[in-house]
Amino acid sequence: MRVVTPKVARQIIHHGGSARIDAATAPCFSVGQRVTVRNIHPCGHTRVPRYVRSKTGVIERDYGVFVFPDTSAHGEGNKPQHLYNVCFCAQELWGSTASKHDFLYIDLWDDYLELA
């Protein structure tokens, strides 16, 4: 485990930190695929917003492999997996009164997604 000393804390504050992991983990999805966000309701930490659950979007980018924050936050290990940028049409999220020309891009991990 990495110790966050004052020197390390200053470096993170000034230059940022990354949860990227150098692990040979195959992606579950590829750019251009339609995916649906799983409708999960875990007790505790999750980074999947409720307003995208059960909604369908398109994988725009695969950032590579990162620590999965849901397990890491509970001391259950890093559970390395791919992190994707997913594009949602505003109408998919907020209904027909939203502009069909507006889109939301959100970063989501493998465990949050399934093929549409």
C-alpha positions in Angstrom: 0.0 0.0 0.0 1.3 3.4 -0.9 1.8 5.8 2.1 0.7 9.4 1.5 3.4 11.5 3.1 3.2 15.3 3.0 5.6 15.2 0.0 3.4 12.7 -1.9 0.3 14.7 -1.0 1.8 17.9 -2.4 2.7 16.0 -5.6 -0.8 14.7 -6.0 -2.4 18.1 -5.3 -0.1 19.9 -7.8 0.2 17.2 -10.5 -2.8 14.8 -9.9 -2.9 11.1 -9.1 -3.9 8.2 -11.2 -5.7 4.9 -10.4 -4.4 3.4 -13.7 -3.1 -0.2 -13.3 -0.7 -2.0 -15.5 -2.7 -5.2 -15.7 -3.4 -7.6 -18.6 -7.2 -7.3 -18.4 -9.2 -7.7 -21.5 -11.9 -5.1 -22.3 -15.5 -6.3 -22.1 -16.6 -3.7 -24.7 -15.2 -1.8 -27.7 -15.6 1.7 -29.1 -18.8 2.0 -31.0 -20.7 -0.6 -29.1 -24.1 0.2 -27.6 -24.3 -0.5 -23.9 -26.9 -0.3 -21.2 -26.0 0.8 -17.7 -26.9 -1.9 -15.2 -29.6 -0.9 -12.7 -27.6 -1.6 -9.5 -28.3 -0.5 -6.0 -25.3 -1.4 -3.9 -25.1 -0.7 -0.2 -22.2 1.7 0.0 -19.8 3.2 -2.5 -20.6 3.4 -6.2 -19.7 5.9 -9.0 -22.6 5.1 -11.3 -25.1 7.9 -11.1 -28.7 6.9 -10.7 -29.9 9.0 -13.6 -27.9 6.8 -16.1 -29.0 3.4 -14.7 -31.0 1.4 -17.2 -30.1 3.9 -19.9 -28.4 3.0 -23.2 -25.4 4.8 -24.7 -22.4 4.2 -27.0 -18.8 3.5 -26.0 -16.8 6.5 -27.2 -13.4 5.7 -25.7 -11.6 3.0 -23.7 -9.2 4.7 -21.3 -7.5 1.4 -20.3 -7.3 -0.5 -17.0 -7.9 1.2 -13.6 -8.7 0.3 -10.0 -12.4 -0.3 -9.6 -13.4 2.3 -7.0 -16.4 0.3 -5.6 -14.2 -2.5 -4.3 -11.2 -0.4 -3.5 -13.2 1.9 -1.3 -14.4 -1.0 0.8 -10.9 -2.6 1.1 -12.0 -5.5 -1.2 -9.1 -5.2 -3.6 -8.4 -3.3 -6.8 -10.5 -5.5 -9.1 -8.7 -4.1 -12.2 -11.1 -3.3 -15.1 -11.5 -1.1 -18.1 -12.9 2.4 -17.8 -14.9 3.8 -20.7 -16.3 7.1 -21.8 -19.9 6.5 -22.7 -22.1 9.0 -24.7 -25.8 9.3 -23.9 -28.3 11.3 -25.9 -30.1 13.8 -23.6 -33.5 12.4 -24.7 -32.4 9.0 -23.5 -31.7 10.4 -20.1 -34.4 13.1 -19.7 -37.1 12.2 -22.2 -38.5 13.7 -25.4 -38.5 17.3 -24.1 -34.7 17.3 -24.0 -32.9 18.5 -27.1 -32.0 15.7 -29.5 -28.8 17.7 -30.2 -27.5 17.5 -26.7 -25.3 14.7 -25.3 -23.8 13.7 -22.0 -20.4 11.9 -21.8 -19.7 10.0 -18.6 -16.9 7.6 -17.5 -18.1 4.1 -16.5 -16.3 0.9 -15.5 -16.9 -2.6 -17.0 -19.0 -3.8 -14.0 -21.6 -1.0 -14.6 -22.3 -2.0 -18.2 -23.8 -4.7 -20.3 -24.4 -5.0 -24.1 -27.5 -3.3 -25.2 
